[in-house]
Amino acid sequence: MGVLKVIELLSSSETSWEDATRKAVAEASKTLKHIRSVYVQEQSAVVNDDQVTEFRVNLKLTFEIK
């Protein structure tokens, strides 16, 4: 294993926290290679008219620098 770097990302989804996490990893993988893990640091949600309308995650993504 080489050097690992950790970055912080924010993502959201209208479906779930899991979907927000998947979206963040998919978007990050467009420019980052060798992604090793993701740690969901915080979860929150937006409520409108007594309904959850958006799920948000603050996560840390770890990738290897080669």
PDB file as gemmi writes it, atoms N, CA and C in Angstrom:
CRYST1    1.000    1.000    1.000  90.00  90.00  90.00 P 1                      
ATOM      1  N   MET A   1       0.848  -1.170   0.000  1.00  0.00           N  
ATOM      2  CA  MET A   1       0.000   0.000   0.000  1.00  0.00           C  
ATOM      3  C   MET A   1       0.894   1.233   0.000  1.00  0.00           C  
ATOM      4  N   GLY A   2       0.497   2.228  -0.779  1.00  0.00           N  
ATOM      5  CA  GLY A   2       1.244   3.468  -0.867  1.00  0.00           C  
ATOM      6  C   GLY A   2       0.706   4.514   0.090  1.00  0.00           C  
ATOM      7  N   VAL A   3       0.765   5.744  -0.343  1.00  0.00           N  
ATOM      8  CA  VAL A   3       0.284   6.875   0.443  1.00  0.00           C  
ATOM      9  C   VAL A   3      -1.216   7.029   0.214  1.00  0.00           C  
ATOM     10  N   LEU A   4      -1.942   7.262   1.290  1.00  0.00           N  
ATOM     11  CA  LEU A   4      -3.389   7.466   1.203  1.00  0.00           C  
ATOM     12  C   LEU A   4      -3.719   8.922   1.511  1.00  0.00           C  
ATOM     13  N   LYS A   5      -4.725   9.435   0.821  1.00  0.00           N  
ATOM     14  CA  LYS A   5      -5.180  10.803   1.055  1.00  0.00           C  
ATOM     15  C   LYS A   5      -6.663  10.755   1.392  1.00  0.00           C  
ATOM     16  N   VAL A   6      -7.098  11.643   2.291  1.00  0.00           N  
ATOM     17  CA  VAL A   6      -8.495  11.723   2.701  1.00  0.00           C  
ATOM     18  C   VAL A   6      -9.021  13.100   2.317  1.00  0.00           C  
ATOM     19  N   ILE A   7     -10.184  13.108   1.656  1.00  0.00           N  
ATOM     20  CA  ILE A   7     -10.845  14.368   1.327  1.00  0.00           C  
ATOM     21  C   ILE A   7     -12.260  14.333   1.887  1.00  0.00           C  
ATOM     22  N   GLU A   8     -12.825  15.507   2.104  1.00  0.00           N  
ATOM     23  CA  GLU A   8     -14.183  15.600   2.622  1.00  0.00           C  
ATOM     24  C   GLU A   8     -15.119  15.999   1.492  1.00  0.00           C  
ATOM     25  N   LEU A   9     -16.259  15.323   1.403  1.00  0.00           N  
ATOM     26  CA  LEU A   9     -17.240  15.578   0.359  1.00  0.00           C  
ATOM     27  C   LEU A   9     -18.624  15.760   0.968  1.00  0.00           C  
ATOM     28  N   LEU A  10     -19.446  16.547   0.295  1.00  0.00           N  
ATOM     29  CA  LEU A  10     -20.847  16.708   0.657  1.00  0.00           C  
ATOM     30  C   LEU A  10     -21.678  16.222  -0.518  1.00  0.00           C  
ATOM     31  N   SER A  11     -22.768  15.523  -0.227  1.00  0.00           N  
ATOM     32  CA  SER A  11     -23.624  15.007  -1.286  1.00  0.00           C  
ATOM     33  C   SER A  11     -25.056  14.964  -0.793  1.00  0.00           C  
ATOM     34  N   SER A  12     -25.997  14.948  -1.745  1.00  0.00           N  
ATOM     35  CA  SER A  12     -27.405  14.875  -1.365  1.00  0.00           C  
ATOM     36  C   SER A  12     -28.177  13.999  -2.343  1.00  0.00           C  
ATOM     37  N   SER A  13     -29.346  13.557  -1.895  1.00  0.00           N  
ATOM     38  CA  SER A  13     -30.216  12.720  -2.708  1.00  0.00           C  
ATOM     39  C   SER A  13     -31.648  12.924  -2.251  1.00  0.00           C  
ATOM     40  N   GLU A  14     -32.575  12.783  -3.162  1.00  0.00           N  
ATOM     41  CA  GLU A  14     -33.991  12.840  -2.811  1.00  0.00           C  
ATOM     42  C   GLU A  14     -34.488  11.481  -2.337  1.00  0.00           C  
ATOM     43  N   THR A  15     -33.644  10.432  -2.469  1.00  0.00           N  
ATOM     44  CA  THR A  15     -34.055   9.063  -2.164  1.00  0.00           C  
ATOM     45  C   THR A  15     -33.633   8.590  -0.776  1.00  0.00           C  
ATOM     46  N   SER A  16     -32.300   8.674  -0.478  1.00  0.00           N  
ATOM     47  CA  SER A  16     -31.803   8.120   0.786  1.00  0.00           C  
ATOM     48  C   SER A  16     -30.378   8.595   1.055  1.00  0.00           C  
ATOM     49  N   TRP A  17     -29.922   8.334   2.290  1.00  0.00           N  
ATOM     50  CA  TRP A  17     -28.533   8.631   2.634  1.00  0.00           C  
ATOM     51  C   TRP A  17     -27.597   7.710   1.864  1.00  0.00           C  
ATOM     52  N   GLU A  18     -28.015   6.469   1.679  1.00  0.00           N  
ATOM     53  CA  GLU A  18     -27.193   5.516   0.926  1.00  0.00           C  
ATOM     54  C   GLU A  18     -27.011   5.982  -0.516  1.00  0.00           C  
ATOM     55  N   ASP A  19     -28.080   6.483  -1.117  1.00  0.00           N  
ATOM     56  CA  ASP A  19     -27.989   6.986  -2.485  1.00  0.00           C  
ATOM     57  C   ASP A  19     -27.087   8.217  -2.553  1.00  0.00           C  
ATOM     58  N   ALA A  20     -27.167   9.077  -1.563  1.00  0.00           N  
ATOM     59  CA  ALA A  20     -26.292  10.252  -1.520  1.00  0.00           C  
ATOM     60  C   ALA A  20     -24.831   9.826  -1.434  1.00  0.00           C  
ATOM     61  N   THR A  21     -24.545   8.789  -0.657  1.00  0.00           N  
ATOM     62  CA  THR A  21     -23.187   8.265  -0.538  1.00  0.00           C  
ATOM     63  C   THR A  21     -22.718   7.690  -1.867  1.00  0.00           C  
ATOM     64  N   ARG A  22     -23.567   6.899  -2.517  1.00  0.00           N  
ATOM     65  CA  ARG A  22     -23.212   6.322  -3.822  1.00  0.00           C  
ATOM     66  C   ARG A  22     -22.948   7.409  -4.858  1.00  0.00           C  
ATOM     67  N   LYS A  23     -23.761   8.463  -4.843  1.00  0.00           N  
ATOM     68  CA  LYS A  23     -23.569   9.574  -5.782  1.00  0.00           C  
ATOM     69  C   LYS A  23     -22.223  10.253  -5.560  1.00  0.00           C  
ATOM     70  N   ALA A  24     -21.851  10.451  -4.311  1.00  0.00           N  
ATOM     71  CA  ALA A  24     -20.567  11.090  -4.003  1.00  0.00           C  
ATOM     72  C   ALA A  24     -19.405  10.247  -4.514  1.00  0.00           C  
ATOM     73  N   VAL A  25     -19.453   8.939  -4.285  1.00  0.00           N  
ATOM     74  CA  VAL A  25     -18.376   8.053  -4.743  1.00  0.00           C  
ATOM     75  C   VAL A  25     -18.341   8.017  -6.271  1.00  0.00           C  
ATOM     76  N   ALA A  26     -19.495   7.942  -6.912  1.00  0.00           N  
ATOM     77  CA  ALA A  26     -19.542   7.905  -8.376  1.00  0.00           C  
ATOM     78  C   ALA A  26     -18.967   9.182  -8.982  1.00  0.00           C  
ATOM     79  N   GLU A  27     -19.316  10.312  -8.407  1.00  0.00           N  
ATOM     80  CA  GLU A  27     -18.808  11.589  -8.930  1.00  0.00           C  
ATOM     81  C   GLU A  27     -17.309  11.721  -8.683  1.00  0.00           C  
ATOM     82  N   ALA A  28     -16.851  11.344  -7.496  1.00  0.00           N  
ATOM     83  CA  ALA A  28     -15.421  11.426  -7.175  1.00  0.00           C  
ATOM     84  C   ALA A  28     -14.608  10.498  -8.072  1.00  0.00           C  
ATOM     85  N   SER A  29     -15.163   9.346  -8.415  1.00  0.00           N  
ATOM     86  CA  SER A  29     -14.416   8.376  -9.230  1.00  0.00           C  
ATOM     87  C   SER A  29     -14.200   8.850 -10.659  1.00  0.00           C  
ATOM     88  N   LYS A  30     -14.876   9.912 -11.063  1.00  0.00           N  
ATOM     89  CA  LYS A  30     -14.642  10.478 -12.400  1.00  0.00           C  
ATOM     90  C   LYS A  30     -13.255  11.105 -12.508  1.00  0.00           C  
ATOM     91  N   THR A  31     -12.726  11.593 -11.381  1.00  0.00           N  
ATOM     92  CA  THR A  31     -11.403  12.240 -11.408  1.00  0.00           C  
ATOM     93  C   THR A  31     -10.389  11.587 -10.484  1.00  0.00           C  
ATOM     94  N   LEU A  32     -10.848  10.776  -9.528  1.00  0.00           N  
ATOM     95  CA  LEU A  32      -9.929  10.117  -8.597  1.00  0.00           C  
ATOM     96  C   LEU A  32      -9.873   8.623  -8.887  1.00  0.00           C  
ATOM     97  N   LYS A  33      -8.696   8.074  -8.801  1.00  0.00           N  
ATOM     98  CA  LYS A  33      -8.522   6.631  -8.987  1.00  0.00           C  
ATOM     99  C   LYS A  33      -8.111   6.004  -7.659  1.00  0.00           C  
ATOM    100  N   HIS A  34      -8.258   4.713  -7.550  1.00  0.00           N  
ATOM    101  CA  HIS A  34      -7.815   3.939  -6.392  1.00  0.00           C  
ATOM    102  C   HIS A  34      -8.541   4.339  -5.106  1.00  0.00           C  
ATOM    103  N   ILE A  35      -9.860   4.577  -5.208  1.00  0.00           N  
ATOM    104  CA  ILE A  35     -10.659   4.880  -4.019  1.00  0.00           C  
ATOM    105  C   ILE A  35     -10.716   3.624  -3.158  1.00  0.00           C  
ATOM    106  N   ARG A  36     -10.420   3.785  -1.876  1.00  0.00           N  
ATOM    107  CA  ARG A  36     -10.337   2.636  -0.963  1.00  0.00           C  
ATOM    108  C   ARG A  36     -11.508   2.537   0.008  1.00  0.00           C  
ATOM    109  N   SER A  37     -12.001   3.685   0.502  1.00  0.00           N  
ATOM    110  CA  SER A  37     -13.089   3.616   1.478  1.00  0.00           C  
ATOM    111  C   SER A  37     -13.803   4.957   1.566  1.00  0.00           C  
ATOM    112  N   VAL A  38     -14.967   4.896   2.210  1.00  0.00           N  
ATOM    113  CA  VAL A  38     -15.729   6.103   2.469  1.00  0.00           C  
ATOM    114  C   VAL A  38     -16.288   5.985   3.884  1.00  0.00           C  
ATOM    115  N   TYR A  39     -16.203   7.070   4.629  1.00  0.00           N  
ATOM    116  CA  TYR A  39     -16.699   7.119   6.006  1.00  0.00           C  
ATOM    117  C   TYR A  39     -17.743   8.222   6.076  1.00  0.00           C  
ATOM    118  N   VAL A  40     -18.974   7.852   6.380  1.00  0.00           N  
ATOM    119  CA  VAL A  40     -20.036   8.842   6.509  1.00  0.00           C  
ATOM    120  C   VAL A  40     -19.906   9.485   7.883  1.00  0.00           C  
ATOM    121  N   GLN A  41     -19.551  10.751   7.872  1.00  0.00           N  
ATOM    122  CA  GLN A  41     -19.287  11.486   9.103  1.00  0.00           C  
ATOM    123  C   GLN A  41     -20.579  12.049   9.705  1.00  0.00           C  
ATOM    124  N   GLU A  42     -21.444  12.601   8.859  1.00  0.00           N  
ATOM    125  CA  GLU A  42     -22.694  13.188   9.334  1.00  0.00           C  
ATOM    126  C   GLU A  42     -23.810  12.914   8.338  1.00  0.00           C  
ATOM    127  N   GLN A  43     -25.020  12.827   8.866  1.00  0.00           N  
ATOM    128  CA  GLN A  43     -26.214  12.704   8.039  1.00  0.00           C  
ATOM    129  C   GLN A  43     -27.201  13.777   8.470  1.00  0.00           C  
ATOM    130  N   SER A  44     -27.892  14.341   7.500  1.00  0.00           N  
ATOM    131  CA  SER A  44     -28.947  15.303   7.825  1.00  0.00           C  
ATOM    132  C   SER A  44     -30.020  15.212   6.746  1.00  0.00           C  
ATOM    133  N   ALA A  45     -31.130  15.864   6.997  1.00  0.00           N  
ATOM    134  CA  ALA A  45     -32.224  15.837   6.035  1.00  0.00           C  
ATOM    135  C   ALA A  45     -32.921  17.194   6.010  1.00  0.00           C  
ATOM    136  N   VAL A  46     -33.510  17.490   4.862  1.00  0.00           N  
ATOM    137  CA  VAL A  46     -34.292  18.706   4.687  1.00  0.00           C  
ATOM    138  C   VAL A  46     -35.768  18.320   4.777  1.00  0.00           C  
ATOM    139  N   VAL A  47     -36.527  19.102   5.530  1.00  0.00           N  
ATOM    140  CA  VAL A  47     -37.955  18.833   5.695  1.00  0.00           C  
ATOM    141  C   VAL A  47     -38.742  20.020   5.138  1.00  0.00           C  
ATOM    142  N   ASN A  48     -39.702  19.705   4.263  1.00  0.00           N  
ATOM    143  CA  ASN A  48     -40.625  20.706   3.723  1.00  0.00           C  
ATOM    144  C   ASN A  48     -42.041  20.172   3.869  1.00  0.00           C  
ATOM    145  N   ASP A  49     -42.931  20.979   4.419  1.00  0.00           N  
ATOM    146  CA  ASP A  49     -44.340  20.585   4.606  1.00  0.00           C  
ATOM    147  C   ASP A  49     -44.463  19.245   5.320  1.00  0.00           C  
ATOM    148  N   ASP A  50     -43.701  19.074   6.380  1.00  0.00           N  
ATOM    149  CA  ASP A  50     -43.728  17.870   7.219  1.00  0.00           C  
ATOM    150  C   ASP A  50     -43.264  16.604   6.500  1.00  0.00           C  
ATOM    151  N   GLN A  51     -42.540  16.739   5.402  1.00  0.00           N  
ATOM    152  CA  GLN A  51     -42.024  15.596   4.647  1.00  0.00           C  
ATOM    153  C   GLN A  51     -40.520  15.758   4.420  1.00  0.00           C  
ATOM    154  N   VAL A  52     -39.782  14.662   4.538  1.00  0.00           N  
ATOM    155  CA  VAL A  52     -38.356  14.684   4.212  1.00  0.00           C  
ATOM    156  C   VAL A  52     -38.228  14.781   2.698  1.00  0.00           C  
ATOM    157  N   THR A  53     -37.552  15.813   2.232  1.00  0.00           N  
ATOM    158  CA  THR A  53     -37.438  16.031   0.783  1.00  0.00           C  
ATOM    159  C   THR A  53     -36.023  15.832   0.259  1.00  0.00           C  
ATOM    160  N   GLU A  54     -35.043  15.815   1.157  1.00  0.00           N  
ATOM    161  CA  GLU A  54     -33.653  15.659   0.712  1.00  0.00           C  
ATOM    162  C   GLU A  54     -32.825  15.060   1.836  1.00  0.00           C  
ATOM    163  N   PHE A  55     -32.004  14.078   1.468  1.00  0.00           N  
ATOM    164  CA  PHE A  55     -31.084  13.451   2.403  1.00  0.00           C  
ATOM    165  C   PHE A  55     -29.680  13.955   2.092  1.00  0.00           C  
ATOM    166  N   ARG A  56     -28.929  14.340   3.120  1.00  0.00           N  
ATOM    167  CA  ARG A  56     -27.587  14.886   2.921  1.00  0.00           C  
ATOM    168  C   ARG A  56     -26.560  14.107   3.732  1.00  0.00           C  
ATOM    169  N   VAL A  57     -25.374  13.934   3.160  1.00  0.00           N  
ATOM    170  CA  VAL A  57     -24.273  13.285   3.873  1.00  0.00           C  
ATOM    171  C   VAL A  57     -23.020  14.142   3.762  1.00  0.00           C  
ATOM    172  N   ASN A  58     -22.263  14.134   4.831  1.00  0.00           N  
ATOM    173  CA  ASN A  58     -20.921  14.716   4.868  1.00  0.00           C  
ATOM    174  C   ASN A  58     -20.014  13.517   5.074  1.00  0.00           C  
ATOM    175  N   LEU A  59     -19.132  13.244   4.120  1.00  0.00           N  
ATOM    176  CA  LEU A  59     -18.327  12.020   4.220  1.00  0.00           C  
ATOM    177  C   LEU A  59     -16.858  12.278   3.944  1.00  0.00           C  
ATOM    178  N   LYS A  60     -16.049  11.334   4.396  1.00  0.00           N  
ATOM    179  CA  LYS A  60     -14.614  11.358   4.133  1.00  0.00           C  
ATOM    180  C   LYS A  60     -14.305  10.199   3.193  1.00  0.00           C  
ATOM    181  N   LEU A  61     -13.633  10.509   2.118  1.00  0.00           N  
ATOM    182  CA  LEU A  61     -13.290   9.515   1.101  1.00  0.00           C  
ATOM    183  C   LEU A  61     -11.779   9.335   1.102  1.00  0.00           C  
ATOM    184  N   THR A  62     -11.333   8.091   1.140  1.00  0.00           N  
ATOM    185  CA  THR A  62      -9.908   7.769   1.159  1.00  0.00           C  
ATOM    186  C   THR A  62      -9.516   7.151  -0.169  1.00  0.00           C  
ATOM    187  N   PHE A  63      -8.430   7.656  -0.740  1.00  0.00           N  
ATOM    188  CA  PHE A  63      -7.912   7.079  -1.974  1.00  0.00           C  
ATOM    189  C   PHE A  63      -6.401   6.987  -1.921  1.00  0.00           C  
ATOM    190  N   GLU A  64      -5.875   6.075  -2.714  1.00  0.00           N  
ATOM    191  CA  GLU A  64      -4.426   5.846  -2.723  1.00  0.00           C  
ATOM    192  C   GLU A  64      -3.765   6.695  -3.803  1.00  0.00           C  
ATOM    193  N   ILE A  65      -2.655   7.285  -3.451  1.00  0.00           N  
ATOM    194  CA  ILE A  65      -1.849   8.053  -4.401  1.00  0.00           C  
ATOM    195  C   ILE A  65      -0.755   7.128  -4.902  1.00  0.00           C  
ATOM    196  N   LYS A  66      -0.711   6.921  -6.189  1.00  0.00           N  
ATOM    197  CA  LYS A  66       0.308   6.016  -6.765  1.00  0.00           C  
ATOM    198  C   LYS A  66       1.392   6.791  -7.448  1.00  0.00           C  
TER     199      LYS A  66                                                      
END                                                                             
